[in-house]
Amino acid sequence: MKKLAIAAILMSALATIAAQSTAQPGFGHERGDFGRLEMMATMLGLSEEQEAEINELLNAAKLASAVDRERMQQIREELHRLAESAEGFDEGRAQQLADELGEIVTRTSLAGAETRWKVRQVFTDEQRLEMEAIKAERAQMRTMFGPGPRGQSQ
């Protein structure tokens, strides 16, 4: 059961790594890419070549999204300033910022989905089947135990 719990956590990380890496400014901290990749390598038995290729894909996605991540942070800060403004709330400016933020989220979500697809192509057929088994177990655990910490999927 412990191995399945670890597998569920791994699947969650894999399923969201690209999207979150492009959408959130803190990507790469704590365990970061290498920790997730190490878990994936262990659970799926990745070869060194597969690990290197996946690492390259993840680093390329991170690099490609750097400008968007920085701009998202700037937008959030400006929206916060608008909300705290003593002069009043500038709804027009807030709408412009929200629209731009939506465009960035759309772009980074698509890029994340593409990166996840590319990572999946690195797997062998057997590794894809193992990943599907991990996903199924994760779904079962979510059904039994509900969402994970902070309401996120486990």
GIFEN-V238937 format. One record per residue. N is the residue number from 1. RES is the residue in one letter. PSI is psi in whole degrees, 0 to 359 (999 if undefined). OMEGA is omega in whole degrees, -180 to 180 (* if undefined). D_FIRST is the distance of its C-alpha to the first C-alpha in whole Angstrom. Layout:
N/RES/PSI/OMEGA/D_FIRST, N/RES/PSI/OMEGA/D_FIRST
This chain:
1/M/323/180/0, 2/K/319/179/4, 3/K/322/179/5, 4/L/323/177/5, 5/A/317/178/6, 6/I/319/179/9, 7/A/322/179/10, 8/A/318/178/10, 9/I/317/178/12, 10/L/314/-178/14, 11/M/318/178/15, 12/S/316/180/17, 13/A/315/-180/18, 14/L/317/-176/20, 15/A/334/-177/21, 16/T/354/-172/23, 17/I/313/-177/24, 18/A/314/180/27, 19/A/315/-179/28, 20/Q/327/-180/27, 21/S/328/-180/29, 22/T/341/-174/32, 23/A/342/-174/32, 24/Q/134/-175/31, 25/P/340/-175/33, 26/G/8/-176/31, 27/F/138/177/29, 28/G/353/-180/28, 29/H/168/-177/28, 30/E/240/-178/26, 31/R/321/176/23, 32/G/191/-177/25, 33/D/317/-173/25, 34/F/323/177/25, 35/G/317/178/21, 36/R/318/-180/20, 37/L/321/178/22, 38/E/317/177/20, 39/M/315/180/17, 40/M/317/-179/18, 41/A/318/-180/19, 42/T/311/-176/16, 43/M/323/-176/14, 44/L/356/-179/17, 45/G/45/-179/19, 46/L/146/174/22, 47/S/167/177/25, 48/E/323/179/27, 49/E/318/178/30, 50/Q/315/178/27, 51/E/315/-179/26, 52/A/317/-179/30, 53/E/317/179/30, 54/I/317/178/27, 55/N/318/178/28, 56/E/316/178/32, 57/L/314/-179/31, 58/L/319/178/29, 59/N/321/178/32, 60/A/319/178/35, 61/A/318/179/33, 62/K/315/180/33, 63/L/315/-178/37, 64/A/333/-177/38, 65/S/1/-174/37, 66/A/315/-179/38, 67/V/317/179/41, 68/D/318/179/39, 69/R/318/179/37, 70/E/316/-180/40, 71/R/321/177/42, 72/M/318/179/39, 73/Q/317/178/39, 74/Q/317/180/43, 75/I/314/179/43, 76/R/318/179/41, 77/E/318/180/43, 78/E/320/176/46, 79/L/321/178/45, 80/H/315/178/44, 81/R/320/178/47, 82/L/319/-179/49, 83/A/332/-178/47, 84/E/359/-174/48, 85/S/134/177/52, 86/A/338/-179/55, 87/E/348/-178/57, 88/G/164/-177/55, 89/F/125/178/52, 90/D/91/-176/53, 91/E/324/179/51, 92/G/313/179/53, 93/R/319/179/51, 94/A/320/178/48, 95/Q/319/177/48, 96/Q/314/-179/49, 97/L/318/180/46, 98/A/321/177/43, 99/D/316/178/45, 100/E/319/178/44, 101/L/319/178/41, 102/G/320/178/40, 103/E/319/180/41, 104/I/317/179/39, 105/V/318/177/36, 106/T/311/-179/37, 107/R/314/-177/38, 108/T/329/176/35, 109/S/317/177/32, 110/L/317/179/34, 111/A/321/179/34, 112/G/318/178/30, 113/A/319/179/29, 114/E/318/179/32, 115/T/317/177/30, 116/R/319/178/26, 117/W/315/-180/28, 118/K/320/177/30, 119/V/316/-179/26, 120/R/327/180/25, 121/Q/341/179/28, 122/V/334/-178/27, 123/F/152/169/24, 124/T/170/177/25, 125/D/319/-180/24, 126/E/320/179/21, 127/Q/324/176/20, 128/R/318/178/21, 129/L/318/178/19, 130/E/318/179/16, 131/M/320/177/16, 132/E/321/177/17, 133/A/319/178/14, 134/I/317/179/12, 135/K/318/179/14, 136/A/318/178/14, 137/E/320/178/10, 138/R/316/179/11, 139/A/320/178/14, 140/Q/317/179/12, 141/M/321/179/10, 142/R/322/178/14, 143/T/318/-178/15, 144/M/319/-170/13, 145/F/353/-180/14, 146/G/187/-178/17, 147/P/157/180/18, 148/G/198/-179/17, 149/P/142/179/19, 150/R/28/176/23, 151/G/3/-180/22, 152/Q/159/176/20, 153/S/149/179/18, 154/Q/999/*/14
